[in-house]
Amino acid sequence: MTAPAPLRSPSATTSSDRSIDDLDAAICRLATGINAQSYRFLLLVREFDDRFGWFKWSCRSCAEWLAWRCGLSVSAAREHVRTAHALHGLPAISAAFADGKLSYSKVRALTRAACLHDEDLLLAYALQATAAQVEERCRQIRNVAPESADAAQRAWKRRSLSIWRNAANGTLRITVELPIEEGEIVARAIERAVEAGDVTGPELGEQSWHAQQADAFVAISKVYLGGSSSESSATADHNQVVLHVDEGALRGGAGRSDLPIDTIKRLTCDGSVLTIVEDADGTPLDVGRKKRTVSTALKRALWARDRGCTFPGCGNKRYIDAHHVRHWADGGDTSAENLTLLCSYHHRLLHEGGFRIATDADGGRYFQRSDGRAIPRCGYRLNDVLDDGVDVATLCGDDPASAEGWLAAVVNGRSASADARGVVT
């Protein structure tokens, strides 16, 4: 029994009947039509959602209904619904999409950033760029928004390292997920170890690139276990990570950034800064001189004064950064009066976790949480977090452990109050 021949359209012709140029033109015409139909599809989705059409099928949302009825994944359905509603306030992008000039991939990216940028300028760029370039440009624009700090915090909270040992194969697998700026440090260290020839096994030319990186990772671990590290190499040019950010964005204006703007500010607190003047298309016009924001002599003076991380209760003396209390992008100078030492953990929290350094009436500095509560240098006392008139004995009883638990709940940001029975909730 022979298999049936594949179905073909009566008007279809074999590929040999057309030239490559004809095929190219036909595919592009169809793509333009698909783009226009995608716009009409999103208009219908938006109207359907506005009229709560999905409720008729007992669905919980339009995205759930769209995934069920149209065979989309739930994540793709959510993006379609989001994009459909975002287009409502973007007339220029909507018009280009309706004419088939923009693909859905480009429009999806544009709707995430157009509210932060000039719509016409962004559209002009998208019409001449690839979908990948539009996605990257829009990501950079979103990094300037204040909400980008939340994304940076989420990326940091997702950091993880897992080790799985396979005794049968005699191997060990290490999986690491890091924020991109810290992952680049690991990647550069591995590349440097490969370049230095710190690999083992057969001749280098006989190894794959992945094998060389694995050997380099082992070499880096051996250096740490051996206790030998070179502080002077930390500032070498071949160990730098280059990030792009618009100067206007650093000063609180519009622009683009490779990473969330608060992450950029943290990294540039104590690092090399190279100013490159570019035109609107990103072509370098002038490359300035590299400058070190915190000199070695100034860093020594800060160590003599602070002796380590100055965050209340932290005695860390390793992985210390110099933090500008008033960032240099905002006009803060690089002086001992405007600098303080912070460990990398608290430096990240200060930029991306909502903490800040404030000044009291006497000109002294203190750390402040995002809710405005001051962080005392010697730790919270119970009276510091109670409202006037609250009786400690009624609230926590005579049990010290109860009082300490309640205090920890308040300090960690959880809501704590006492009901009529004095039970902490």
C-alpha positions as CSV (number, residue, x, y, z in Angstrom):
1,M,0.0,0.0,0.0
2,T,1.5,3.3,-1.1
3,A,1.3,6.5,0.9
4,P,-1.0,9.2,-0.5
5,A,0.6,12.1,-2.3
6,P,0.8,15.3,-0.4
7,L,-2.1,17.7,-1.1
8,R,-1.2,20.7,-3.2
9,S,-3.0,23.8,-4.2
10,P,-4.3,23.7,-7.8
11,S,-2.6,26.9,-8.6
12,A,0.7,26.0,-6.9
13,T,3.7,25.6,-9.1
14,T,6.9,23.8,-8.6
15,S,9.9,25.7,-7.2
16,S,11.8,25.2,-10.5
17,D,9.1,27.3,-12.3
18,R,10.1,30.4,-10.3
19,S,13.4,32.3,-10.0
20,I,14.8,32.9,-6.6
21,D,14.0,36.6,-6.9
22,D,10.3,35.7,-7.6
23,L,10.2,33.5,-4.5
24,D,11.8,36.2,-2.4
25,A,9.2,38.7,-3.5
26,A,6.3,36.3,-3.0
27,I,7.4,35.4,0.5
28,C,7.8,39.1,1.4
29,R,4.4,39.9,0.1
30,L,2.9,37.1,2.2
31,A,4.8,38.3,5.2
32,T,3.4,41.8,4.8
33,G,-0.1,40.3,4.6
34,I,0.5,38.2,7.7
35,N,1.6,41.3,9.5
36,A,-1.5,43.2,8.6
37,Q,-3.7,40.3,9.5
38,S,-1.9,40.0,12.9
39,Y,-2.9,43.6,13.6
40,R,-6.5,42.9,12.8
41,F,-6.3,39.8,15.0
42,L,-5.1,41.9,17.9
43,L,-7.8,44.4,17.4
44,L,-10.4,41.7,17.7
45,V,-8.7,40.3,20.8
46,R,-8.8,43.7,22.4
47,E,-12.5,44.2,21.7
48,F,-13.2,40.6,22.9
49,D,-11.4,41.3,26.2
50,D,-13.0,44.7,26.6
51,R,-16.4,43.1,26.3
52,F,-15.5,40.2,28.7
53,G,-16.2,37.7,25.9
54,W,-14.1,35.1,27.6
55,F,-16.5,35.0,30.6
56,K,-19.1,33.2,28.5
57,W,-16.8,30.2,28.4
58,S,-16.1,30.3,32.2
59,C,-12.5,31.3,31.6
60,R,-10.6,33.3,34.1
61,S,-9.0,35.7,31.6
62,C,-8.8,36.5,28.0
63,A,-5.3,35.0,27.8
64,E,-6.7,31.7,29.1
65,W,-9.5,31.7,26.5
66,L,-7.1,32.6,23.7
67,A,-4.7,29.8,24.6
68,W,-7.7,27.4,24.7
69,R,-9.5,28.5,21.5
70,C,-6.6,29.4,19.3
71,G,-4.0,26.8,20.3
72,L,-1.4,29.2,21.8
73,S,0.7,28.7,24.8
74,V,-0.4,30.5,27.9
75,S,2.6,32.8,27.9
76,A,2.2,33.6,24.2
77,A,-1.5,34.3,24.8
78,R,-0.7,36.7,27.6
79,E,1.7,38.6,25.3
80,H,-0.9,38.9,22.6
81,V,-3.5,40.3,25.0
82,R,-0.9,42.7,26.5
83,T,0.3,43.9,23.1
84,A,-3.3,44.3,21.9
85,H,-4.1,46.7,24.7
86,A,-0.8,48.5,24.5
87,L,-1.4,49.4,20.8
88,H,-4.4,51.4,21.9
89,G,-2.2,54.3,22.9
90,L,0.3,54.0,20.0
91,P,-1.3,55.4,16.8
92,A,1.9,55.6,14.7
93,I,3.0,52.1,15.5
94,S,-0.5,50.8,15.0
95,A,-0.7,52.4,11.6
96,A,2.6,50.9,10.5
97,F,1.5,47.5,11.8
98,A,-1.9,47.7,10.0
99,D,0.0,48.4,6.7
100,G,2.2,45.3,7.3
101,K,5.4,47.3,7.7
102,L,6.1,45.9,11.1
103,S,6.1,42.3,12.2
104,Y,4.4,41.1,15.4
105,S,7.9,40.4,16.9
106,K,8.9,44.1,16.4
107,V,5.5,45.4,17.7
108,R,5.7,43.2,20.8
109,A,9.0,44.7,21.7
110,L,8.0,48.3,20.8
111,T,4.9,48.2,23.0
112,R,7.1,47.5,26.0
113,A,9.2,50.7,25.5
114,A,7.2,53.2,23.5
115,C,5.7,54.7,26.6
116,L,9.2,55.6,27.8
117,H,10.5,57.0,24.5
118,D,9.4,59.1,21.5
119,E,7.1,56.9,19.5
120,D,8.0,58.4,16.1
121,L,11.7,58.1,16.7
122,L,11.4,54.5,17.9
123,L,9.2,53.6,14.9
124,A,11.7,55.1,12.5
125,Y,14.4,53.0,14.0
126,A,12.2,49.8,14.0
127,L,11.4,50.2,10.3
128,Q,15.1,50.0,9.4
129,A,16.3,47.5,12.0
130,T,16.0,43.7,12.5
131,A,13.7,42.2,15.1
132,A,16.6,41.3,17.2
133,Q,18.0,44.9,17.1
134,V,14.6,46.3,18.0
135,E,14.3,43.9,20.9
136,E,17.8,45.0,22.2
137,R,17.0,48.7,21.7
138,C,13.8,48.4,23.6
139,R,15.4,46.4,26.4
140,Q,18.0,49.2,26.8
141,I,15.3,51.8,26.9
142,R,13.4,49.9,29.7
143,N,16.6,49.7,31.7
144,V,16.4,53.5,32.2
145,A,13.0,53.3,33.9
146,P,12.9,53.2,37.7
147,E,11.1,49.8,37.5
148,S,14.3,48.3,36.1
149,A,15.6,48.1,39.6
150,D,12.9,45.5,40.4
151,A,14.1,43.4,37.4
152,A,17.6,43.6,38.7
153,Q,16.5,42.6,42.1
154,R,14.6,39.6,40.7
155,A,17.6,38.5,38.7
156,W,19.7,38.7,41.8
157,K,17.2,36.7,43.9
158,R,17.2,34.0,41.2
159,R,21.0,33.5,41.4
160,S,21.8,29.8,42.1
161,L,24.4,27.2,41.9
162,S,23.6,23.5,41.8
163,I,26.0,20.5,41.9
164,W,25.0,17.1,40.6
165,R,27.4,14.2,41.0
166,N,27.1,11.2,38.6
167,A,29.1,8.5,40.3
168,A,28.4,6.0,37.5
169,N,30.0,8.3,34.8
170,G,32.6,9.7,37.2
171,T,31.5,13.3,36.4
172,L,30.2,16.3,38.3
173,R,27.8,18.8,36.7
174,I,27.7,22.4,37.9
175,T,24.8,24.7,36.9
176,V,25.1,28.4,37.7
177,E,22.6,31.2,37.1
178,L,23.8,34.7,37.9
179,P,22.8,38.3,37.1
180,I,24.4,39.1,33.8
181,E,26.9,41.6,35.1
182,E,28.3,39.1,37.6
183,G,28.1,36.3,35.1
184,E,30.3,38.3,32.8
185,I,32.9,38.5,35.5
186,V,33.0,34.6,35.7
187,A,33.1,34.4,31.9
188,R,36.0,36.8,31.6
189,A,37.9,35.0,34.3
190,I,37.5,31.7,32.4
191,E,38.5,33.3,29.1
192,R,41.6,34.8,30.8
193,A,42.6,31.5,32.2
194,V,42.3,29.9,28.7
195,E,44.4,32.7,27.2
196,A,47.1,32.2,30.0
197,G,47.3,28.5,29.1
198,D,46.0,27.4,32.5
199,V,44.5,24.3,31.0
200,T,45.3,20.6,31.5
201,G,45.0,17.5,29.5
202,P,46.1,17.0,25.8
203,E,47.5,19.6,23.5
204,L,45.4,22.7,23.4
205,G,44.7,22.3,19.7
206,E,43.1,18.9,20.3
207,Q,40.6,20.1,22.8
208,S,37.2,21.6,22.1
209,W,36.4,25.1,23.3
210,H,34.0,23.8,25.9
211,A,36.7,21.5,27.2
212,Q,39.2,24.4,27.4
213,Q,36.6,26.4,29.4
214,A,36.0,23.5,31.8
215,D,39.8,23.2,32.4
216,A,40.0,27.0,32.9
217,F,37.2,26.8,35.5
218,V,39.1,24.2,37.4
219,A,42.3,26.3,37.2
220,I,40.5,29.3,38.7
221,S,39.2,27.1,41.6
222,K,42.7,25.8,42.3
223,V,44.0,29.4,42.5
224,Y,41.4,30.3,45.1
225,L,42.1,27.2,47.1
226,G,45.8,27.9,46.9
227,G,45.2,31.3,48.4
228,S,47.1,33.1,45.6
229,S,45.3,36.0,43.9
230,S,46.6,39.2,42.4
231,E,44.7,42.3,43.4
232,S,46.6,44.3,40.8
233,S,45.2,42.3,38.0
234,A,41.6,43.2,39.0
235,T,41.9,46.5,37.1
236,A,43.7,45.2,34.1
237,D,42.2,46.3,30.8
238,H,41.6,42.7,29.6
239,N,39.5,42.0,32.7
240,Q,37.0,44.8,32.1
241,V,33.3,44.4,31.1
242,V,32.1,47.2,28.8
243,L,28.6,48.5,29.3
244,H,26.8,51.2,27.3
245,V,24.5,53.8,28.9
246,D,23.4,57.2,27.8
247,E,24.7,60.0,30.0
248,G,21.3,61.6,30.1
249,A,19.9,58.4,31.5
250,L,22.4,58.4,34.3
251,R,21.2,61.8,35.2
252,G,17.6,60.8,35.4
253,G,16.5,61.6,31.9
254,A,15.5,59.5,28.9
255,G,17.9,57.2,27.0
256,R,19.1,53.7,26.8
257,S,21.2,51.4,29.0
258,D,22.6,47.9,28.7
259,L,21.6,47.1,32.3
260,P,19.1,48.5,34.7
261,I,20.1,52.0,35.5
262,D,20.6,51.4,39.2
263,T,22.8,48.4,38.4
264,I,24.9,50.7,36.2
265,K,25.2,53.3,39.0
266,R,26.4,50.5,41.4
267,L,29.0,49.3,39.0
268,T,30.3,52.7,38.2
269,C,30.6,53.8,41.8
270,D,34.2,52.3,41.8
271,G,35.2,51.5,38.3
272,S,36.8,52.7,35.1
273,V,34.6,55.0,33.0
274,L,35.3,55.6,29.3
275,T,33.2,58.3,27.6
276,I,32.4,57.7,24.0
277,V,30.4,60.3,22.1
278,E,28.0,58.6,19.5
279,D,25.6,59.9,17.0
280,A,21.9,58.9,16.8
281,D,22.9,55.7,14.9
282,G,25.4,54.6,17.6
283,T,28.5,55.5,15.4
284,P,31.4,56.6,17.7
285,L,32.4,60.2,17.0
286,D,34.9,60.8,19.8
287,V,36.5,58.5,22.4
288,G,37.7,60.2,25.5
289,R,40.3,59.2,28.1
290,K,39.6,56.5,30.6
291,K,39.3,57.7,34.1
292,R,39.4,55.9,37.5
293,T,36.7,57.3,39.7
294,V,38.4,56.2,43.0
295,S,42.2,56.4,43.1
296,T,44.3,53.9,45.0
297,A,45.4,56.6,47.4
298,L,41.8,57.6,48.1
299,K,40.8,53.9,48.5
300,R,43.6,53.6,51.2
301,A,42.2,56.6,53.0
302,L,38.7,55.2,53.0
303,W,40.0,51.9,54.4
304,A,41.9,53.8,57.2
305,R,38.6,55.6,58.1
306,D,35.9,52.9,57.6
307,R,37.9,49.7,58.1
308,G,35.4,47.7,56.0
309,C,31.7,47.8,55.1
310,T,29.9,50.7,56.9
311,F,26.4,49.2,56.7
312,P,25.0,48.9,60.2
313,G,25.8,45.5,61.7
314,C,28.1,44.4,58.8
315,G,31.7,43.6,59.6
316,N,32.6,42.4,56.1
317,K,36.1,43.3,55.0
318,R,36.2,41.4,51.8
319,Y,34.8,42.3,48.4
320,I,34.5,46.0,49.4
321,D,33.4,48.7,47.0
322,A,33.7,52.5,47.3
323,H,30.2,54.0,47.1
324,H,29.4,57.5,46.1
325,V,26.8,58.9,48.5
326,R,25.8,61.3,45.8
327,H,26.5,59.6,42.5
328,W,29.1,61.3,40.3
329,A,26.5,61.3,37.4
330,D,24.4,63.6,39.6
331,G,27.3,66.0,40.3
332,G,28.8,64.2,43.3
333,D,32.5,64.5,43.6
334,T,35.0,61.7,44.2
335,S,36.2,62.7,47.6
336,A,36.4,61.0,51.0
337,E,33.5,63.2,52.2
338,N,31.3,61.8,49.4
339,L,32.4,58.2,49.6
340,T,31.8,55.3,52.0
341,L,32.9,51.6,51.8
342,L,30.2,48.9,51.3
343,C,30.5,45.2,50.8
344,S,29.2,44.0,47.4
345,Y,26.0,42.6,49.1
346,H,25.0,45.9,50.8
347,H,26.2,47.9,47.8
348,R,23.7,46.0,45.7
349,L,20.9,46.5,48.3
350,L,21.6,50.2,48.4
351,H,21.3,50.7,44.7
352,E,18.7,48.1,43.8
353,G,17.0,47.1,47.1
354,G,15.5,50.4,48.1
355,F,17.9,51.4,50.8
356,R,19.6,54.8,50.8
357,I,22.0,57.0,52.8
358,A,20.4,60.1,54.4
359,T,21.7,63.0,56.3
360,D,20.5,64.1,59.7
361,A,20.2,67.6,61.1
362,D,23.8,67.6,62.4
363,G,25.2,66.5,59.1
364,G,25.8,63.0,60.1
365,R,24.9,60.1,57.8
366,Y,22.6,57.2,58.5
367,F,21.1,54.3,56.4
368,Q,17.4,54.4,55.7
369,R,15.0,51.7,54.5
370,S,12.6,52.1,51.6
371,D,9.8,52.7,54.0
372,G,11.7,55.6,55.6
373,R,12.7,53.8,58.8
374,A,16.2,54.6,59.9
375,I,18.6,51.7,60.5
376,P,20.4,52.2,63.8
377,R,24.1,51.3,64.0
378,C,23.6,49.2,67.1
379,G,20.4,47.4,66.0
380,Y,16.7,48.0,66.6
381,R,15.3,48.3,70.1
382,L,11.7,47.4,70.7
383,N,10.9,51.0,71.6
384,D,12.2,52.1,68.2
385,V,9.5,50.3,66.3
386,L,6.5,50.9,68.6
387,D,4.0,53.6,68.2
388,D,3.4,56.0,71.1
389,G,1.1,54.5,73.7
390,V,1.7,50.8,72.9
391,D,2.3,48.7,75.9
392,V,5.2,46.2,75.4
393,A,3.9,43.9,78.1
394,T,0.5,43.8,76.6
395,L,1.9,43.3,73.1
396,C,4.4,40.5,73.8
397,G,4.0,39.5,77.5
398,D,6.9,38.8,79.7
399,D,8.5,36.2,77.3
400,P,11.7,37.7,75.8
401,A,11.5,35.3,72.8
402,S,8.1,36.7,71.9
403,A,9.4,40.2,72.0
404,E,12.4,39.3,69.8
405,G,10.2,37.4,67.3
406,W,7.9,40.4,67.0
407,L,10.8,42.8,66.6
408,A,12.3,40.6,63.9
409,A,9.0,40.6,62.0
410,V,8.9,44.4,62.0
411,V,12.5,44.8,61.0
412,N,12.1,42.3,58.2
413,G,9.3,44.4,56.8
414,R,6.3,42.2,57.8
415,S,3.2,43.8,59.1
416,A,3.0,43.4,62.8
417,S,0.1,44.6,65.1
418,A,-1.6,43.4,68.2
419,D,-5.2,42.4,68.3
420,A,-7.4,42.8,71.4
421,R,-5.9,39.8,73.1
422,G,-2.3,41.0,72.6
423,V,-1.6,38.4,69.9
424,V,0.9,39.5,67.3
425,T,-0.5,39.2,63.8
